[in-house]
Amino acid sequence: MSRRTRDEVVFGLMRAWRAARLQTDLLDDTAFHKIGINRTDGRCLDALSEGPMTATALAQACGISPNALTTVVDRLTERGLVERVKDPTDRRRVVVRLTGLADHISTQLYGPVVQWSLRNFEKYSTDELELIEGFITSGREFQAEHVRYINELELSWNVPDAPATDGPGEG
């Protein structure tokens, strides 16, 4: 049993999640730099790790315009990391997929992360892993909604006047 209060645990969890997101960003930035690609290119490679996608689906998954995606795919194709191929289920369509080179590089860069994760999951029961999976999934879903919120937000740059308060230690 924890000796911390619920509020302390919630605050600690929020800090840990934020720190983990930052560390993931740093890890990805380092990996992308290592292979000479930018963040958007890396995001597209990450999305394609789920499997081949049409250009439209990939652009939506990465949050970029179809025109921008064309440039990204051209760059990644030149590096040998993706290829455009006919969709095996509809030969009129073209899909973008990772190449063997991309898989090989990804294994070198992220294989240790996958191996660490698999070892770390052994510490938890199936029920606990399902709980963690549910938390991460609902967080991802919320963040997708929040992207739409931010896109529609009429941002104010006028700071409201705050009531005057005494400084630290002043009565």
FENZI-V844588 format. One record per residue. N is the residue number from 1. PSI is psi in radians with two decimals (NA if undefined). NEAR is the number of other C-alpha atoms within 8 Angstrom. D_LAST is the distance of its C-alpha to the last C-alpha in Angstrom with 2 decimals. Layout:
n=N psi=PSI near=NEAR d_last=D_LAST
n=N psi=PSI near=NEAR d_last=D_LAST
//
This chain:
n=1 psi=2.50 near=2 d_last=39.12
n=2 psi=2.53 near=4 d_last=35.77
n=3 psi=-0.04 near=4 d_last=32.90
n=4 psi=2.69 near=6 d_last=30.46
n=5 psi=2.87 near=7 d_last=29.17
n=6 psi=-0.77 near=6 d_last=30.76
n=7 psi=-0.69 near=6 d_last=27.63
n=8 psi=-0.71 near=8 d_last=27.65
n=9 psi=-0.77 near=9 d_last=31.37
n=10 psi=-0.81 near=8 d_last=31.10
n=11 psi=-0.76 near=8 d_last=28.42
n=12 psi=-0.71 near=8 d_last=30.66
n=13 psi=-0.76 near=8 d_last=33.69
n=14 psi=-0.72 near=8 d_last=32.21
n=15 psi=-0.74 near=8 d_last=31.22
n=16 psi=-0.71 near=8 d_last=34.69
n=17 psi=-0.76 near=8 d_last=36.46
n=18 psi=-0.77 near=8 d_last=34.73
n=19 psi=-0.67 near=8 d_last=35.56
n=20 psi=-0.70 near=8 d_last=39.12
n=21 psi=-0.77 near=8 d_last=39.55
n=22 psi=-0.78 near=8 d_last=38.46
n=23 psi=-0.66 near=8 d_last=40.83
n=24 psi=-0.74 near=8 d_last=43.61
n=25 psi=-0.77 near=8 d_last=43.14
n=26 psi=-0.74 near=8 d_last=43.36
n=27 psi=-0.86 near=8 d_last=46.41
n=28 psi=-0.77 near=9 d_last=48.12
n=29 psi=-0.71 near=10 d_last=47.39
n=30 psi=-0.77 near=8 d_last=48.91
n=31 psi=-0.76 near=9 d_last=51.93
n=32 psi=-0.73 near=12 d_last=52.46
n=33 psi=-0.70 near=9 d_last=52.30
n=34 psi=-0.64 near=7 d_last=54.80
n=35 psi=0.09 near=6 d_last=57.33
n=36 psi=0.63 near=6 d_last=56.60
n=37 psi=2.86 near=9 d_last=55.29
n=38 psi=3.09 near=9 d_last=52.19
n=39 psi=-0.74 near=8 d_last=49.64
n=40 psi=-0.77 near=8 d_last=51.49
n=41 psi=-0.76 near=11 d_last=54.77
n=42 psi=-0.68 near=11 d_last=53.18
n=43 psi=-0.67 near=9 d_last=51.77
n=44 psi=-0.73 near=11 d_last=55.32
n=45 psi=-0.74 near=9 d_last=56.79
n=46 psi=-0.80 near=8 d_last=54.29
n=47 psi=-0.69 near=11 d_last=55.23
n=48 psi=-0.24 near=13 d_last=58.91
n=49 psi=-0.27 near=8 d_last=58.48
n=50 psi=-0.22 near=6 d_last=58.72
n=51 psi=2.96 near=8 d_last=62.21
n=52 psi=2.59 near=10 d_last=64.07
n=53 psi=2.66 near=11 d_last=62.71
n=54 psi=2.81 near=10 d_last=63.99
n=55 psi=-0.70 near=12 d_last=62.38
n=56 psi=-0.82 near=8 d_last=60.78
n=57 psi=-0.70 near=8 d_last=59.26
n=58 psi=-0.73 near=13 d_last=58.05
n=59 psi=-0.76 near=12 d_last=56.46
n=60 psi=-0.75 near=9 d_last=54.62
n=61 psi=-0.56 near=8 d_last=53.54
n=62 psi=-0.09 near=10 d_last=52.13
n=63 psi=0.61 near=6 d_last=50.60
n=64 psi=2.87 near=8 d_last=52.78
n=65 psi=2.73 near=8 d_last=55.49
n=66 psi=-0.65 near=9 d_last=59.14
n=67 psi=-0.77 near=6 d_last=59.85
n=68 psi=-0.66 near=8 d_last=57.12
n=69 psi=-0.67 near=12 d_last=58.45
n=70 psi=-0.76 near=9 d_last=61.92
n=71 psi=-0.75 near=8 d_last=60.62
n=72 psi=-0.85 near=10 d_last=58.75
n=73 psi=-0.68 near=11 d_last=61.85
n=74 psi=-0.79 near=8 d_last=64.03
n=75 psi=-0.80 near=8 d_last=61.84
n=76 psi=-0.57 near=11 d_last=61.75
n=77 psi=-0.76 near=10 d_last=65.51
n=78 psi=-0.58 near=7 d_last=66.18
n=79 psi=-0.10 near=7 d_last=64.32
n=80 psi=0.30 near=10 d_last=66.42
n=81 psi=-0.44 near=12 d_last=63.50
n=82 psi=2.87 near=13 d_last=64.46
n=83 psi=2.64 near=10 d_last=67.64
n=84 psi=2.25 near=8 d_last=68.73
n=85 psi=2.75 near=8 d_last=71.34
n=86 psi=2.42 near=10 d_last=73.15
n=87 psi=2.17 near=10 d_last=71.56
n=88 psi=-0.37 near=5 d_last=73.87
n=89 psi=-0.31 near=4 d_last=73.56
n=90 psi=1.67 near=7 d_last=74.10
n=91 psi=-0.17 near=8 d_last=75.96
n=92 psi=-0.36 near=6 d_last=75.10
n=93 psi=2.72 near=8 d_last=71.42
n=94 psi=2.42 near=11 d_last=69.89
n=95 psi=2.77 near=12 d_last=67.07
n=96 psi=2.37 near=14 d_last=64.98
n=97 psi=2.77 near=12 d_last=64.86
n=98 psi=2.64 near=15 d_last=63.81
n=99 psi=2.98 near=10 d_last=66.54
n=100 psi=-0.62 near=7 d_last=67.53
n=101 psi=-0.76 near=9 d_last=65.93
n=102 psi=-0.76 near=11 d_last=62.56
n=103 psi=-0.75 near=9 d_last=62.88
n=104 psi=-0.80 near=8 d_last=63.87
n=105 psi=-0.73 near=8 d_last=60.92
n=106 psi=-0.71 near=9 d_last=58.49
n=107 psi=-0.70 near=8 d_last=59.80
n=108 psi=-0.73 near=8 d_last=59.23
n=109 psi=-0.75 near=8 d_last=55.68
n=110 psi=-0.12 near=8 d_last=54.46
n=111 psi=-0.79 near=9 d_last=56.94
n=112 psi=-0.56 near=8 d_last=54.75
n=113 psi=-0.76 near=7 d_last=51.87
n=114 psi=-0.79 near=8 d_last=54.25
n=115 psi=-0.74 near=8 d_last=55.57
n=116 psi=-0.78 near=8 d_last=52.12
n=117 psi=-0.81 near=8 d_last=51.19
n=118 psi=-0.73 near=8 d_last=54.40
n=119 psi=-0.74 near=8 d_last=53.84
n=120 psi=-0.61 near=8 d_last=50.23
n=121 psi=-0.41 near=8 d_last=51.34
n=122 psi=-0.35 near=7 d_last=53.50
n=123 psi=-0.26 near=6 d_last=50.41
n=124 psi=2.61 near=9 d_last=49.93
n=125 psi=2.89 near=7 d_last=52.07
n=126 psi=-0.72 near=6 d_last=53.60
n=127 psi=-0.73 near=7 d_last=51.28
n=128 psi=-0.69 near=8 d_last=48.21
n=129 psi=-0.67 near=10 d_last=49.63
n=130 psi=-0.66 near=8 d_last=50.24
n=131 psi=-0.80 near=8 d_last=46.63
n=132 psi=-0.78 near=8 d_last=45.45
n=133 psi=-0.75 near=8 d_last=48.05
n=134 psi=-0.71 near=8 d_last=46.88
n=135 psi=-0.82 near=8 d_last=43.24
n=136 psi=-0.74 near=8 d_last=44.29
n=137 psi=-0.81 near=8 d_last=46.73
n=138 psi=-0.59 near=8 d_last=44.32
n=139 psi=-0.73 near=8 d_last=41.75
n=140 psi=-0.76 near=8 d_last=44.49
n=141 psi=-0.75 near=8 d_last=45.54
n=142 psi=-0.76 near=8 d_last=42.01
n=143 psi=-0.63 near=8 d_last=41.68
n=144 psi=-0.74 near=8 d_last=45.01
n=145 psi=-0.69 near=8 d_last=43.73
n=146 psi=-0.54 near=8 d_last=40.52
n=147 psi=-0.79 near=8 d_last=42.66
n=148 psi=-0.73 near=8 d_last=44.29
n=149 psi=-0.84 near=8 d_last=40.94
n=150 psi=-0.71 near=7 d_last=39.75
n=151 psi=-0.57 near=6 d_last=43.14
n=152 psi=-0.14 near=6 d_last=42.84
n=153 psi=2.28 near=6 d_last=39.17
n=154 psi=1.59 near=4 d_last=38.57
n=155 psi=2.33 near=4 d_last=35.78
n=156 psi=2.34 near=5 d_last=33.20
n=157 psi=0.09 near=4 d_last=31.91
n=158 psi=1.96 near=4 d_last=29.60
n=159 psi=2.20 near=5 d_last=25.99
n=160 psi=2.59 near=4 d_last=24.47
n=161 psi=2.24 near=4 d_last=21.56
n=162 psi=2.54 near=4 d_last=18.33
n=163 psi=2.53 near=4 d_last=15.54
n=164 psi=2.41 near=4 d_last=12.85
n=165 psi=2.76 near=4 d_last=9.68
n=166 psi=2.63 near=7 d_last=6.72
n=167 psi=3.07 near=5 d_last=8.34
n=168 psi=2.34 near=4 d_last=8.58
n=169 psi=-0.01 near=5 d_last=6.60
n=170 psi=2.57 near=5 d_last=3.78
n=171 psi=NA near=3 d_last=0.00
//
